[in-house]
Amino acid sequence: MKNKTILLDHGSGGLAGQELISGLFLKHLGNPVLSVLEDSAVIETGVGRLAFTTDSFVVDPVFFPGGDIGSLAVHGTINDLAMRGARPLCLSLGMILEEGLSLADLELIVISIKESSERAGVPVVTGDTKVVPKGKGDKVFINTSGIGTVPDGVSISASKARPGDIILLSGTIADHGVTILTRRAGISIKGDLKSDTMALHRFVQTLIEALPGAIHTLRDPTRGGMATALSEIAKTSEAGMEIEEACIPIRQEVEAACELLGLDPLYLASEGKCLAFVAPDRSKRALDIMRLQPEGKDAAIIGMVTKGPAGRIVLKTAVGGARLVGPLSGEPLPRIC
Amino acid sequence: MKHLHEFRDKGLASVLATELEQLVDGPVRFMEVCGTHTMAIFRHGLRSILPEDLHLISGPGCPVCVTSAGYIDAFIKVARIPRVTIATFGDMIQVPGTSGSLAHARSRGARVEVVYSPMDALDLADQLPKDLVVFPAIGFETTVPGVAATILEARRRKQKNFTVFSAHKVMPPALDALMSNQGLQIQGLLCPGHVSTIIGAKAYKPLAERYSLPCVIAGFEPIDILQALILLARQAGEGRAEIENAYPRAVSWEGNARAQDLISKVFEPVDAEWRGMGIIPGSGLALRPEFSEFNALERLDIKIPKILEPKGCRCGEILVGWCLPPDCPLFAKGCTPLEPIGPCMVSTEGTCAAYYRYGR
């Protein structure tokens, strides 16, 4: 805690955030359920297991191509439940509104929440609203929490990736991150850049039910991107990984925007994709099942888990070289040219 | 970007790597001047397919890295002045001065906005009529024409609250200073593609002649870089010292005359301090007196403080190829991208950041 103030970097989903969590939150609040730092907590209740998670959304701009803060808040929390193999039951909705927010905009957001939650079949069952004076917030902040049930026999965790596991990615990377960054910068790129925000629980359930026991780890690569998600799994599972750059699905316009801005798509967020670590003998089947569903039509096998050293991720580059991949450190910033 | 993948073709890369292997039959040291080259070489894992005897030394081509600590401190000091808004490229935000960075200043209430072009900074000035917008102008010949054009536009718009804090630098005098140092033993220069689009291939003629130095201008894709390295290795092997342009799709012999005119219309050469190299005559650019109304240094009466490098930090030596990041006692210990001590760790194009991210 050498720096005495909170920096934006603490919220970018990379190393600074991890340091804040372990150095402050876990220091005071740590317990066996919290300290594993999974996408959602799984709690034994005596009559089955519950998954419980919470997430806050502070996106600027509030409306963006492909979605808005409302749909993002619904999908994000549903996906965090899904990444533990849970079936989402219901959501809470907490809204912090800035004085001066237009009611018409708020209604658009609420309608978007309704539509996303209806489409996903996960209702909002409790809520809260607070208003802060102008300048003390930024239009609207949303918190959603979610509860789900974990079916018997399902045990999916970031600690369960094993050497030999095949790594699948359900679709293209960086769509959401690049859309937000270019919007914020006021840069328009030819082509159709839009956020990929969507709920993945049905997609994941189909996969888990078709291949019982074969799905070891699931993770949605949101803030910090795919590289940070893989790094966290490699660390938690005490394994290494080998990733084939040429196999990573990415849309041409996303790649072009990243080249232009000097951003590495491996560190940009997706909001409707997941990484799946699958037992080697079931990986082909898992890929077929993914591709048969609309959420996974661009799915690909991108690499495998190795013995290690723990946390070491080697990227075989498209041009035939090799290099290491680490977690995000610092805000993703465009370069000076 | 339609042709991006042709410049990353695995089969072609392998053919070029084999050819390079045959050309390099003993230890040889080439310098890649530009930070974007350094990053591309790491990002595409090129080091893993280059001949073992081919040593690539990173040069002083990362604009953030070569900016002296005094300037960084001055930027942060300006950010703390009431009613001043700093409009800066993203790279600058995390660069540490002696007491924190622009990010720290922002977290304590300073107004720091990230912009993607100097023109955005000018637009910001228009939106914030009560503030003085200061654009810290970092960068080489590639960046300068855009800043010059923005200053001319500010004059046309009569924008009174827009200023530029110039820390601009030009490449040829720095390369000359570097190569005059015999100890470095660089046998070839991978010349910067972006800068060369402006200054033209001819700019390297004095270097090639004075120091018998093979110079090859390279693009930034893996195939571009491999091809340029082959040309360098061939020259070195045959004892030639010529300028070859391996990036003809962007770079001409004369360069971009219009951009050169823009630069000389608004800026004039001054002596400038480079991190690791000290004062190099004529290597910096200051606003000409007729544009002083846009000169932040004059409007705010800024003096650049003399700052000693952080204790133990070897950025200065790393910047000029004297040592490699792992040789620095702070590397990956006290100095990480999360808490950088030296500028080579903070800039995405810094050599230390590249080694830390991709090379360890």
Boltz contact constraints between the chains, C-beta under 6 A:
constraints:
  - contact:
      token1: [A, 5]
      token2: [B, 107]
      max_distance: 6.0
  - contact:
      token1: [A, 7]
      token2: [B, 103]
      max_distance: 6.0
  - contact:
      token1: [A, 7]
      token2: [B, 107]
      max_distance: 6.0
  - contact:
      token1: [A, 15]
      token2: [B, 338]
      max_distance: 6.0
  - contact:
      token1: [A, 16]
      token2: [B, 338]
      max_distance: 6.0
  - contact:
      token1: [A, 185]
      token2: [B, 116]
      max_distance: 6.0
  - contact:
      token1: [A, 256]
      token2: [B, 1]
      max_distance: 6.0
  - contact:
      token1: [A, 317]
      token2: [B, 44]
      max_distance: 6.0
  - contact:
      token1: [A, 317]
      token2: [B, 45]
      max_distance: 6.0
  - contact:
      token1: [A, 318]
      token2: [B, 8]
      max_distance: 6.0
  - contact:
      token1: [A, 319]
      token2: [B, 8]
      max_distance: 6.0
  - contact:
      token1: [A, 319]
      token2: [B, 10]
      max_distance: 6.0
  - contact:
      token1: [A, 319]
      token2: [B, 13]
      max_distance: 6.0
  - contact:
      token1: [A, 319]
      token2: [B, 44]
      max_distance: 6.0
  - contact:
      token1: [A, 319]
      token2: [B, 222]
      max_distance: 6.0
  - contact:
      token1: [A, 320]
      token2: [B, 10]
      max_distance: 6.0
  - contact:
      token1: [A, 320]
      token2: [B, 13]
      max_distance: 6.0
  - contact:
      token1: [A, 320]
      token2: [B, 14]
      max_distance: 6.0
  - contact:
      token1: [A, 320]
      token2: [B, 49]
      max_distance: 6.0
  - contact:
      token1: [A, 321]
      token2: [B, 44]
      max_distance: 6.0
  - contact:
      token1: [A, 321]
      token2: [B, 45]
      max_distance: 6.0
  - contact:
      token1: [A, 321]
      token2: [B, 46]
      max_distance: 6.0
  - contact:
      token1: [A, 321]
      token2: [B, 48]
      max_distance: 6.0
  - contact:
      token1: [A, 321]
      token2: [B, 49]
      max_distance: 6.0
  - contact:
      token1: [A, 322]
      token2: [B, 45]
      max_distance: 6.0
  - contact:
      token1: [A, 322]
      token2: [B, 48]
      max_distance: 6.0
  - contact:
      token1: [A, 323]
      token2: [B, 45]
      max_distance: 6.0
  - contact:
      token1: [A, 323]
      token2: [B, 358]
      max_distance: 6.0
  - contact:
      token1: [A, 324]
      token2: [B, 358]
      max_distance: 6.0
  - contact:
      token1: [A, 326]
      token2: [B, 357]
      max_distance: 6.0
  - contact:
      token1: [A, 329]
      token2: [B, 337]
      max_distance: 6.0
  - contact:
      token1: [A, 329]
      token2: [B, 338]
      max_distance: 6.0
  - contact:
      token1: [A, 330]
      token2: [B, 94]
      max_distance: 6.0
  - contact:
      token1: [A, 330]
      token2: [B, 337]
      max_distance: 6.0
  - contact:
      token1: [A, 333]
      token2: [B, 90]
      max_distance: 6.0
  - contact:
      token1: [A, 333]
      token2: [B, 91]
      max_distance: 6.0
  - contact:
      token1: [A, 334]
      token2: [B, 90]
      max_distance: 6.0
  - contact:
      token1: [A, 335]
      token2: [B, 91]
      max_distance: 6.0
  - contact:
      token1: [A, 335]
      token2: [B, 348]
      max_distance: 6.0
  - contact:
      token1: [A, 336]
      token2: [B, 63]
      max_distance: 6.0
  - contact:
      token1: [A, 336]
      token2: [B, 89]
      max_distance: 6.0
  - contact:
      token1: [A, 336]
      token2: [B, 91]
      max_distance: 6.0
  - contact:
      token1: [A, 336]
      token2: [B, 138]
      max_distance: 6.0
  - contact:
      token1: [A, 336]
      token2: [B, 139]
      max_distance: 6.0
  - contact:
      token1: [A, 337]
      token2: [B, 142]
      max_distance: 6.0
